[in-house]
Amino acid sequence: MIDSITVKNLSKSYGEKQVLRGVSFSVKHGEVFSLLGVNGAGKTTTIECLEGLRKWQEGEIVVEGISVRQHPEKLRKVFGVQLQSTALSENMTAKEAMRLFCVWHGVKYRGDLLTRFDMDGEYLNKPYAKLSTGRKRRLHLALALCHNPRVLVLDEPTAGLDVEGRNTLHREICRLRDEGVTILMATHDMAEAEALSDRIAILRDGVIAREGTPMELTAASNIQNRVYIKTRGGSLRENTPEALGMPETTMEGYSVWKCRDAAELLLLILPHIKACDDIVSDLRIERASVEDIFLSVAGGAK
Ligand SMILES: Nc1ncnc2c1ncn2[C@@H]1O[C@H](COP(=O)(O)OP(=O)(O)OP(=O)(O)O)[C@@H](O)[C@H]1O
């Protein structure tokens, strides 16, 4: 079995309102796959169908070889689902929550997970309501992993966290991926998606409008790159070859070109600098980011 998750032609309406119109994607084992889309694009709906929590009208979903429509009861073993922030009762402690989850999944108490997520010591017996958002997120992740799920589903895993909390969770997500867990994530954080994902899909108007690795998505875009070059002798400020054209702008001593193909531009510029007996003192290429691609794709959503 190559794919951990396969979603084929998924269509889902709430009453008259059609939200998904034939969504298809697949996630390989041990891959981090991010689903992006504007508010209301249908990310959570897709995830909830996948978890067997919602019925849908058309299409097929298979997770770890299990047909979600036919055997939703078999999914509990397979999935680890991170809770929403209001999901535990206010007075419950981390230790009690872990006990509860372990009993529910029929496994031994997993104090090791509370230690791994730094939820032992002073946090172990603190009421849930008194934990910070970051600590709650750590606890949710620890609980989601108590039965060693093969697939982890994360909906906005780092929303509202500070930089340190975000980095900690990112490290854990990478670690879980390295341990072979398949991770499906919905996020609005483009930098997070770009840094963590093996592949990304952008939902728009009820279908997957773009899909690929972060490199593929950004390389295939029509968004122009910016090339910044500074030389010691300033040879780019005058006498640039005709084919090159003058820089679009200069900034803090850098000549700046906008171009689709940075390599082509450099093949013209660098020989010119050398021919002028000049030396490059700094060179930067600003590529289109996943956020740029997202804005160009999802920005046109109805
Ligand atoms: N239970 C429901 N009944 C009716 N409409 C719903 C229901 N749940 C979601 N919707 C609608 O379906 C659409 C998709 O919602 P969904 O929550 O899946 O989007 P999302 O991409 O996760 O959005 P967000 O980024 O805001 O979380 C929205 O228009 C929403 O109003």
The ligand as an SDF file (V2000), in Angstrom:
LIG
                    3D

 31 33  0  0  0  0  0  0  0  0999 V2000
  -22.5220   22.1570   10.2120 N   0  0  0  0  0  0  0  0  0  0  0  0
  -22.5980   23.0010    9.1960 C   0  0  0  0  0  0  0  0  0  0  0  0
  -23.8030   23.3600    8.6750 N   0  0  0  0  0  0  0  0  0  0  0  0
  -23.8980   24.2020    7.6470 C   0  0  0  0  0  0  0  0  0  0  0  0
  -22.8310   24.7790    7.0510 N   0  0  0  0  0  0  0  0  0  0  0  0
  -21.6110   24.4700    7.5170 C   0  0  0  0  0  0  0  0  0  0  0  0
  -21.4330   23.5830    8.6080 C   0  0  0  0  0  0  0  0  0  0  0  0
  -20.1060   23.4670    8.8590 N   0  0  0  0  0  0  0  0  0  0  0  0
  -19.4820   24.2540    7.9560 C   0  0  0  0  0  0  0  0  0  0  0  0
  -20.3840   24.8670    7.1530 N   0  0  0  0  0  0  0  0  0  0  0  0
  -20.0900   25.7720    6.0410 C   0  0  0  0  0  0  0  0  0  0  0  0
  -19.2750   25.1030    5.1220 O   0  0  0  0  0  0  0  0  0  0  0  0
  -18.2650   25.9790    4.5920 C   0  0  0  0  0  0  0  0  0  0  0  0
  -16.9000   25.3540    4.8410 C   0  0  0  0  0  0  0  0  0  0  0  0
  -16.6240   25.3930    6.2290 O   0  0  0  0  0  0  0  0  0  0  0  0
  -15.3140   24.7600    6.8520 P   0  0  0  0  0  0  0  0  0  0  0  0
  -15.3810   24.9580    8.3140 O   0  0  0  0  0  0  0  0  0  0  0  0
  -15.1370   23.3900    6.3430 O   0  0  0  0  0  0  0  0  0  0  0  0
  -14.2040   25.6960    6.1860 O   0  0  0  0  0  0  0  0  0  0  0  0
  -12.6890   25.9220    6.6250 P   0  0  0  0  0  0  0  0  0  0  0  0
  -11.9070   25.9790    5.3520 O   0  0  0  0  0  0  0  0  0  0  0  0
  -12.2680   24.9310    7.6170 O   0  0  0  0  0  0  0  0  0  0  0  0
  -12.7820   27.3680    7.2590 O   0  0  0  0  0  0  0  0  0  0  0  0
  -11.8760   28.0530    8.4320 P   0  0  0  0  0  0  0  0  0  0  0  0
  -10.5550   28.3460    7.8210 O   0  0  0  0  0  0  0  0  0  0  0  0
  -12.6510   29.2920    8.7250 O   0  0  0  0  0  0  0  0  0  0  0  0
  -11.8190   27.1100    9.5890 O   0  0  0  0  0  0  0  0  0  0  0  0
  -18.4700   27.3240    5.2660 C   0  0  0  0  0  0  0  0  0  0  0  0
  -19.2030   28.1340    4.3940 O   0  0  0  0  0  0  0  0  0  0  0  0
  -19.2800   26.9880    6.5000 C   0  0  0  0  0  0  0  0  0  0  0  0
  -20.1280   28.0580    6.8350 O   0  0  0  0  0  0  0  0  0  0  0  0
  1  2  1  0
  2  3  1  0
  2  7  2  0
  3  4  2  0
  4  5  1  0
  5  6  2  0
  6  7  1  0
  6 10  1  0
  7  8  1  0
  8  9  2  0
  9 10  1  0
 10 11  1  0
 11 12  1  0
 11 30  1  0
 12 13  1  0
 13 14  1  0
 13 28  1  0
 14 15  1  0
 15 16  1  0
 16 17  2  0
 16 18  1  0
 16 19  1  0
 19 20  1  0
 20 21  2  0
 20 22  1  0
 20 23  1  0
 23 24  1  0
 24 25  2  0
 24 26  1  0
 24 27  1  0
 28 29  1  0
 28 30  1  0
 30 31  1  0
M  END
$$$$
